[in-house]
């Protein structure tokens, strides 16, 4: 099972490929944007650690 972080890293790695069509690149960018938003929501829900 992959974590949000792993999924984001895989999408970033895919974007470095030279063999992507414009359509594929847009799809991956869309997925990455959504994954980053989900990760931000998850981290926003975490309680802040005590000082």
mmCIF file of the N, C-alpha and C atoms, coordinates in Angstrom:
data_MODEL
# 
_entry.id   MODEL 
# 
loop_
_atom_site.group_PDB 
_atom_site.id 
_atom_site.type_symbol 
_atom_site.label_atom_id 
_atom_site.label_alt_id 
_atom_site.label_comp_id 
_atom_site.label_asym_id 
_atom_site.label_entity_id 
_atom_site.label_seq_id 
_atom_site.pdbx_PDB_ins_code 
_atom_site.Cartn_x 
_atom_site.Cartn_y 
_atom_site.Cartn_z 
_atom_site.occupancy 
_atom_site.B_iso_or_equiv 
_atom_site.pdbx_formal_charge 
_atom_site.auth_seq_id 
_atom_site.auth_comp_id 
_atom_site.auth_asym_id 
_atom_site.auth_atom_id 
_atom_site.pdbx_PDB_model_num 
ATOM 1   N N  . UNK A 1 1  ? 0.847  -1.175 0.000   1.00 0.00 ? 1  UNK A N  1 
ATOM 2   C CA . UNK A 1 1  ? 0.000  0.000  0.000   1.00 0.00 ? 1  UNK A CA 1 
ATOM 3   C C  . UNK A 1 1  ? 0.895  1.241  0.000   1.00 0.00 ? 1  UNK A C  1 
ATOM 4   N N  . UNK A 1 2  ? 0.568  2.184  -0.845  1.00 0.00 ? 2  UNK A N  1 
ATOM 5   C CA . UNK A 1 2  ? 1.373  3.404  -0.909  1.00 0.00 ? 2  UNK A CA 1 
ATOM 6   C C  . UNK A 1 2  ? 0.743  4.492  -0.058  1.00 0.00 ? 2  UNK A C  1 
ATOM 7   N N  . UNK A 1 3  ? 1.569  5.347  0.445   1.00 0.00 ? 3  UNK A N  1 
ATOM 8   C CA . UNK A 1 3  ? 1.101  6.483  1.229   1.00 0.00 ? 3  UNK A CA 1 
ATOM 9   C C  . UNK A 1 3  ? 0.877  7.670  0.302   1.00 0.00 ? 3  UNK A C  1 
ATOM 10  N N  . UNK A 1 4  ? 0.281  8.727  0.830   1.00 0.00 ? 4  UNK A N  1 
ATOM 11  C CA . UNK A 1 4  ? 0.097  9.944  0.028   1.00 0.00 ? 4  UNK A CA 1 
ATOM 12  C C  . UNK A 1 4  ? 1.453  10.441 -0.463  1.00 0.00 ? 4  UNK A C  1 
ATOM 13  N N  . UNK A 1 5  ? 2.438  10.431 0.426   1.00 0.00 ? 5  UNK A N  1 
ATOM 14  C CA . UNK A 1 5  ? 3.775  10.898 0.067   1.00 0.00 ? 5  UNK A CA 1 
ATOM 15  C C  . UNK A 1 5  ? 4.350  10.077 -1.088  1.00 0.00 ? 5  UNK A C  1 
ATOM 16  N N  . UNK A 1 6  ? 4.224  8.757  -1.008  1.00 0.00 ? 6  UNK A N  1 
ATOM 17  C CA . UNK A 1 6  ? 4.738  7.878  -2.069  1.00 0.00 ? 6  UNK A CA 1 
ATOM 18  C C  . UNK A 1 6  ? 4.036  8.160  -3.394  1.00 0.00 ? 6  UNK A C  1 
ATOM 19  N N  . UNK A 1 7  ? 2.732  8.339  -3.342  1.00 0.00 ? 7  UNK A N  1 
ATOM 20  C CA . UNK A 1 7  ? 1.955  8.609  -4.552  1.00 0.00 ? 7  UNK A CA 1 
ATOM 21  C C  . UNK A 1 7  ? 2.415  9.922  -5.193  1.00 0.00 ? 7  UNK A C  1 
ATOM 22  N N  . UNK A 1 8  ? 2.619  10.937 -4.376  1.00 0.00 ? 8  UNK A N  1 
ATOM 23  C CA . UNK A 1 8  ? 3.084  12.225 -4.879  1.00 0.00 ? 8  UNK A CA 1 
ATOM 24  C C  . UNK A 1 8  ? 4.454  12.081 -5.523  1.00 0.00 ? 8  UNK A C  1 
ATOM 25  N N  . UNK A 1 9  ? 5.344  11.334 -4.895  1.00 0.00 ? 9  UNK A N  1 
ATOM 26  C CA . UNK A 1 9  ? 6.690  11.134 -5.441  1.00 0.00 ? 9  UNK A CA 1 
ATOM 27  C C  . UNK A 1 9  ? 6.638  10.382 -6.769  1.00 0.00 ? 9  UNK A C  1 
ATOM 28  N N  . UNK A 1 10 ? 5.762  9.408  -6.880  1.00 0.00 ? 10 UNK A N  1 
ATOM 29  C CA . UNK A 1 10 ? 5.623  8.655  -8.139  1.00 0.00 ? 10 UNK A CA 1 
ATOM 30  C C  . UNK A 1 10 ? 5.115  9.568  -9.257  1.00 0.00 ? 10 UNK A C  1 
ATOM 31  N N  . UNK A 1 11 ? 4.139  10.422 -8.941  1.00 0.00 ? 11 UNK A N  1 
ATOM 32  C CA . UNK A 1 11 ? 3.609  11.340 -9.956  1.00 0.00 ? 11 UNK A CA 1 
ATOM 33  C C  . UNK A 1 11 ? 4.692  12.320 -10.399 1.00 0.00 ? 11 UNK A C  1 
ATOM 34  N N  . UNK A 1 12 ? 5.465  12.830 -9.462  1.00 0.00 ? 12 UNK A N  1 
ATOM 35  C CA . UNK A 1 12 ? 6.559  13.748 -9.820  1.00 0.00 ? 12 UNK A CA 1 
ATOM 36  C C  . UNK A 1 12 ? 7.570  13.051 -10.715 1.00 0.00 ? 12 UNK A C  1 
ATOM 37  N N  . UNK A 1 13 ? 7.867  11.804 -10.417 1.00 0.00 ? 13 UNK A N  1 
ATOM 38  C CA . UNK A 1 13 ? 8.814  11.046 -11.235 1.00 0.00 ? 13 UNK A CA 1 
ATOM 39  C C  . UNK A 1 13 ? 8.266  10.836 -12.642 1.00 0.00 ? 13 UNK A C  1 
ATOM 40  N N  . UNK A 1 14 ? 6.980  10.558 -12.753 1.00 0.00 ? 14 UNK A N  1 
ATOM 41  C CA . UNK A 1 14 ? 6.371  10.366 -14.071 1.00 0.00 ? 14 UNK A CA 1 
ATOM 42  C C  . UNK A 1 14 ? 6.475  11.627 -14.914 1.00 0.00 ? 14 UNK A C  1 
ATOM 43  N N  . UNK A 1 15 ? 6.367  12.792 -14.275 1.00 0.00 ? 15 UNK A N  1 
ATOM 44  C CA . UNK A 1 15 ? 6.434  14.047 -15.026 1.00 0.00 ? 15 UNK A CA 1 
ATOM 45  C C  . UNK A 1 15 ? 7.800  14.300 -15.632 1.00 0.00 ? 15 UNK A C  1 
ATOM 46  N N  . UNK A 1 16 ? 8.825  13.627 -15.158 1.00 0.00 ? 16 UNK A N  1 
ATOM 47  C CA . UNK A 1 16 ? 10.168 13.809 -15.723 1.00 0.00 ? 16 UNK A CA 1 
ATOM 48  C C  . UNK A 1 16 ? 10.365 13.014 -17.007 1.00 0.00 ? 16 UNK A C  1 
ATOM 49  N N  . UNK A 1 17 ? 9.406  12.167 -17.343 1.00 0.00 ? 17 UNK A N  1 
ATOM 50  C CA . UNK A 1 17 ? 9.517  11.349 -18.544 1.00 0.00 ? 17 UNK A CA 1 
ATOM 51  C C  . UNK A 1 17 ? 9.365  12.200 -19.802 1.00 0.00 ? 17 UNK A C  1 
ATOM 52  N N  . UNK A 1 18 ? 10.190 11.926 -20.791 1.00 0.00 ? 18 UNK A N  1 
ATOM 53  C CA . UNK A 1 18 ? 10.119 12.643 -22.063 1.00 0.00 ? 18 UNK A CA 1 
ATOM 54  C C  . UNK A 1 18 ? 9.096  12.024 -23.010 1.00 0.00 ? 18 UNK A C  1 
ATOM 55  N N  . UNK A 1 19 ? 8.576  10.874 -22.648 1.00 0.00 ? 19 UNK A N  1 
ATOM 56  C CA . UNK A 1 19 ? 7.697  10.137 -23.551 1.00 0.00 ? 19 UNK A CA 1 
ATOM 57  C C  . UNK A 1 19 ? 6.229  10.295 -23.192 1.00 0.00 ? 19 UNK A C  1 
ATOM 58  N N  . UNK A 1 20 ? 5.850  11.460 -22.691 1.00 0.00 ? 20 UNK A N  1 
ATOM 59  C CA . UNK A 1 20 ? 4.461  11.702 -22.343 1.00 0.00 ? 20 UNK A CA 1 
ATOM 60  C C  . UNK A 1 20 ? 3.799  12.560 -23.405 1.00 0.00 ? 20 UNK A C  1 
ATOM 61  N N  . UNK A 1 21 ? 2.580  12.197 -23.731 1.00 0.00 ? 21 UNK A N  1 
ATOM 62  C CA . UNK A 1 21 ? 1.817  13.066 -24.622 1.00 0.00 ? 21 UNK A CA 1 
ATOM 63  C C  . UNK A 1 21 ? 1.309  14.249 -23.794 1.00 0.00 ? 21 UNK A C  1 
ATOM 64  N N  . UNK A 1 22 ? 0.839  15.266 -24.459 1.00 0.00 ? 22 UNK A N  1 
ATOM 65  C CA . UNK A 1 22 ? 0.297  16.423 -23.739 1.00 0.00 ? 22 UNK A CA 1 
ATOM 66  C C  . UNK A 1 22 ? -0.869 16.010 -22.849 1.00 0.00 ? 22 UNK A C  1 
ATOM 67  N N  . UNK A 1 23 ? -1.677 15.121 -23.379 1.00 0.00 ? 23 UNK A N  1 
ATOM 68  C CA . UNK A 1 23 ? -2.835 14.648 -22.621 1.00 0.00 ? 23 UNK A CA 1 
ATOM 69  C C  . UNK A 1 23 ? -2.402 13.901 -21.361 1.00 0.00 ? 23 UNK A C  1 
ATOM 70  N N  . UNK A 1 24 ? -1.404 13.023 -21.492 1.00 0.00 ? 24 UNK A N  1 
ATOM 71  C CA . UNK A 1 24 ? -0.896 12.277 -20.338 1.00 0.00 ? 24 UNK A CA 1 
ATOM 72  C C  . UNK A 1 24 ? -0.281 13.221 -19.303 1.00 0.00 ? 24 UNK A C  1 
ATOM 73  N N  . UNK A 1 25 ? 0.488  14.197 -19.787 1.00 0.00 ? 25 UNK A N  1 
ATOM 74  C CA . UNK A 1 25 ? 1.122  15.150 -18.878 1.00 0.00 ? 25 UNK A CA 1 
ATOM 75  C C  . UNK A 1 25 ? 0.067  15.945 -18.103 1.00 0.00 ? 25 UNK A C  1 
ATOM 76  N N  . UNK A 1 26 ? -0.969 16.407 -18.788 1.00 0.00 ? 26 UNK A N  1 
ATOM 77  C CA . UNK A 1 26 ? -2.050 17.145 -18.110 1.00 0.00 ? 26 UNK A CA 1 
ATOM 78  C C  . UNK A 1 26 ? -2.733 16.279 -17.068 1.00 0.00 ? 26 UNK A C  1 
ATOM 79  N N  . UNK A 1 27 ? -2.967 15.005 -17.381 1.00 0.00 ? 27 UNK A N  1 
ATOM 80  C CA . UNK A 1 27 ? -3.611 14.085 -16.447 1.00 0.00 ? 27 UNK A CA 1 
ATOM 81  C C  . UNK A 1 27 ? -2.756 13.894 -15.196 1.00 0.00 ? 27 UNK A C  1 
ATOM 82  N N  . UNK A 1 28 ? -1.465 13.697 -15.389 1.00 0.00 ? 28 UNK A N  1 
ATOM 83  C CA . UNK A 1 28 ? -0.568 13.499 -14.252 1.00 0.00 ? 28 UNK A CA 1 
ATOM 84  C C  . UNK A 1 28 ? -0.495 14.772 -13.412 1.00 0.00 ? 28 UNK A C  1 
ATOM 85  N N  . UNK A 1 29 ? -0.410 15.931 -14.079 1.00 0.00 ? 29 UNK A N  1 
ATOM 86  C CA . UNK A 1 29 ? -0.374 17.192 -13.339 1.00 0.00 ? 29 UNK A CA 1 
ATOM 87  C C  . UNK A 1 29 ? -1.650 17.382 -12.519 1.00 0.00 ? 29 UNK A C  1 
ATOM 88  N N  . UNK A 1 30 ? -2.782 16.998 -13.089 1.00 0.00 ? 30 UNK A N  1 
ATOM 89  C CA . UNK A 1 30 ? -4.063 17.097 -12.381 1.00 0.00 ? 30 UNK A CA 1 
ATOM 90  C C  . UNK A 1 30 ? -4.073 16.181 -11.158 1.00 0.00 ? 30 UNK A C  1 
ATOM 91  N N  . UNK A 1 31 ? -3.603 14.944 -11.346 1.00 0.00 ? 31 UNK A N  1 
ATOM 92  C CA . UNK A 1 31 ? -3.538 13.997 -10.231 1.00 0.00 ? 31 UNK A CA 1 
ATOM 93  C C  . UNK A 1 31 ? -2.598 14.485 -9.139  1.00 0.00 ? 31 UNK A C  1 
ATOM 94  N N  . UNK A 1 32 ? -1.466 15.065 -9.542  1.00 0.00 ? 32 UNK A N  1 
ATOM 95  C CA . UNK A 1 32 ? -0.504 15.580 -8.571  1.00 0.00 ? 32 UNK A CA 1 
ATOM 96  C C  . UNK A 1 32 ? -1.115 16.725 -7.771  1.00 0.00 ? 32 UNK A C  1 
ATOM 97  N N  . UNK A 1 33 ? -1.792 17.619 -8.464  1.00 0.00 ? 33 UNK A N  1 
ATOM 98  C CA . UNK A 1 33 ? -2.436 18.749 -7.784  1.00 0.00 ? 33 UNK A CA 1 
ATOM 99  C C  . UNK A 1 33 ? -3.459 18.262 -6.766  1.00 0.00 ? 33 UNK A C  1 
ATOM 100 N N  . UNK A 1 34 ? -4.257 17.270 -7.146  1.00 0.00 ? 34 UNK A N  1 
ATOM 101 C CA . UNK A 1 34 ? -5.264 16.710 -6.240  1.00 0.00 ? 34 UNK A CA 1 
ATOM 102 C C  . UNK A 1 34 ? -4.599 16.007 -5.059  1.00 0.00 ? 34 UNK A C  1 
ATOM 103 N N  . UNK A 1 35 ? -3.524 15.272 -5.310  1.00 0.00 ? 35 UNK A N  1 
ATOM 104 C CA . UNK A 1 35 ? -2.827 14.558 -4.233  1.00 0.00 ? 35 UNK A CA 1 
ATOM 105 C C  . UNK A 1 35 ? -2.213 15.543 -3.249  1.00 0.00 ? 35 UNK A C  1 
ATOM 106 N N  . UNK A 1 36 ? -1.637 16.628 -3.758  1.00 0.00 ? 36 UNK A N  1 
ATOM 107 C CA . UNK A 1 36 ? -1.057 17.633 -2.875  1.00 0.00 ? 36 UNK A CA 1 
ATOM 108 C C  . UNK A 1 36 ? -2.139 18.305 -2.033  1.00 0.00 ? 36 UNK A C  1 
ATOM 109 N N  . UNK A 1 37 ? -3.296 18.537 -2.623  1.00 0.00 ? 37 UNK A N  1 
ATOM 110 C CA . UNK A 1 37 ? -4.399 19.134 -1.873  1.00 0.00 ? 37 UNK A CA 1 
ATOM 111 C C  . UNK A 1 37 ? -4.875 18.186 -0.777  1.00 0.00 ? 37 UNK A C  1 
ATOM 112 N N  . UNK A 1 38 ? -4.985 16.890 -1.097  1.00 0.00 ? 38 UNK A N  1 
ATOM 113 C CA . UNK A 1 38 ? -5.399 15.908 -0.088  1.00 0.00 ? 38 UNK A CA 1 
ATOM 114 C C  . UNK A 1 38 ? -4.386 15.833 1.046   1.00 0.00 ? 38 UNK A C  1 
ATOM 115 N N  . UNK A 1 39 ? -3.106 15.862 0.695   1.00 0.00 ? 39 UNK A N  1 
ATOM 116 C CA . UNK A 1 39 ? -2.068 15.805 1.721   1.00 0.00 ? 39 UNK A CA 1 
ATOM 117 C C  . UNK A 1 39 ? -2.149 17.039 2.617   1.00 0.00 ? 39 UNK A C  1 
ATOM 118 N N  . UNK A 1 40 ? -2.408 18.200 2.020   1.00 0.00 ? 40 UNK A N  1 
ATOM 119 C CA . UNK A 1 40 ? -2.553 19.418 2.797   1.00 0.00 ? 40 UNK A CA 1 
ATOM 120 C C  . UNK A 1 40 ? -3.725 19.332 3.750   1.00 0.00 ? 40 UNK A C  1 
ATOM 121 N N  . UNK A 1 41 ? -4.821 18.726 3.299   1.00 0.00 ? 41 UNK A N  1 
ATOM 122 C CA . UNK A 1 41 ? -5.994 18.562 4.156   1.00 0.00 ? 41 UNK A CA 1 
ATOM 123 C C  . UNK A 1 41 ? -5.702 17.613 5.303   1.00 0.00 ? 41 UNK A C  1 
ATOM 124 N N  . UNK A 1 42 ? -4.976 16.553 5.038   1.00 0.00 ? 42 UNK A N  1 
ATOM 125 C CA . UNK A 1 42 ? -4.643 15.575 6.072   1.00 0.00 ? 42 UNK A CA 1 
ATOM 126 C C  . UNK A 1 42 ? -3.758 16.234 7.121   1.00 0.00 ? 42 UNK A C  1 
ATOM 127 N N  . UNK A 1 43 ? -2.762 16.979 6.675   1.00 0.00 ? 43 UNK A N  1 
ATOM 128 C CA . UNK A 1 43 ? -1.853 17.627 7.616   1.00 0.00 ? 43 UNK A CA 1 
ATOM 129 C C  . UNK A 1 43 ? -2.546 18.746 8.391   1.00 0.00 ? 43 UNK A C  1 
ATOM 130 N N  . UNK A 1 44 ? -3.527 19.395 7.794   1.00 0.00 ? 44 UNK A N  1 
ATOM 131 C CA . UNK A 1 44 ? -4.259 20.451 8.480   1.00 0.00 ? 44 UNK A CA 1 
ATOM 132 C C  . UNK A 1 44 ? -5.121 19.866 9.604   1.00 0.00 ? 44 UNK A C  1 
ATOM 133 N N  . UNK A 1 45 ? -5.548 18.621 9.462   1.00 0.00 ? 45 UNK A N  1 
ATOM 134 C CA . UNK A 1 45 ? -6.378 17.977 10.463  1.00 0.00 ? 45 UNK A CA 1 
ATOM 135 C C  . UNK A 1 45 ? -5.588 17.463 11.651  1.00 0.00 ? 45 UNK A C  1 
ATOM 136 N N  . UNK A 1 46 ? -4.278 17.372 11.513  1.00 0.00 ? 46 UNK A N  1 
ATOM 137 C CA . UNK A 1 46 ? -3.443 16.863 12.607  1.00 0.00 ? 46 UNK A CA 1 
ATOM 138 C C  . UNK A 1 46 ? -3.338 17.918 13.714  1.00 0.00 ? 46 UNK A C  1 
ATOM 139 N N  . UNK A 1 47 ? -3.391 17.486 14.962  1.00 0.00 ? 47 UNK A N  1 
ATOM 140 C CA . UNK A 1 47 ? -3.216 18.449 16.036  1.00 0.00 ? 47 UNK A CA 1 
ATOM 141 C C  . UNK A 1 47 ? -1.776 18.941 16.089  1.00 0.00 ? 47 UNK A C  1 
ATOM 142 N N  . UNK A 1 48 ? -1.590 20.165 16.517  1.00 0.00 ? 48 UNK A N  1 
ATOM 143 C CA . UNK A 1 48 ? -0.240 20.699 16.624  1.00 0.00 ? 48 UNK A CA 1 
ATOM 144 C C  . UNK A 1 48 ? 0.436  20.085 17.855  1.00 0.00 ? 48 UNK A C  1 
ATOM 145 N N  . UNK A 1 49 ? 1.707  19.770 17.728  1.00 0.00 ? 49 UNK A N  1 
ATOM 146 C CA . UNK A 1 49 ? 2.407  19.150 18.864  1.00 0.00 ? 49 UNK A CA 1 
ATOM 147 C C  . UNK A 1 49 ? 2.594  20.186 19.996  1.00 0.00 ? 49 UNK A C  1 
ATOM 148 N N  . UNK A 1 50 ? 2.573  19.724 21.237  1.00 0.00 ? 50 UNK A N  1 
ATOM 149 C CA . UNK A 1 50 ? 2.773  20.651 22.347  1.00 0.00 ? 50 UNK A CA 1 
ATOM 150 C C  . UNK A 1 50 ? 4.221  21.125 22.393  1.00 0.00 ? 50 UNK A C  1 
ATOM 151 N N  . UNK A 1 51 ? 4.418  22.325 22.872  1.00 0.00 ? 51 UNK A N  1 
ATOM 152 C CA . UNK A 1 51 ? 5.767  22.887 22.941  1.00 0.00 ? 51 UNK A CA 1 
ATOM 153 C C  . UNK A 1 51 ? 6.429  22.525 24.231  1.00 0.00 ? 51 UNK A C  1 
# 
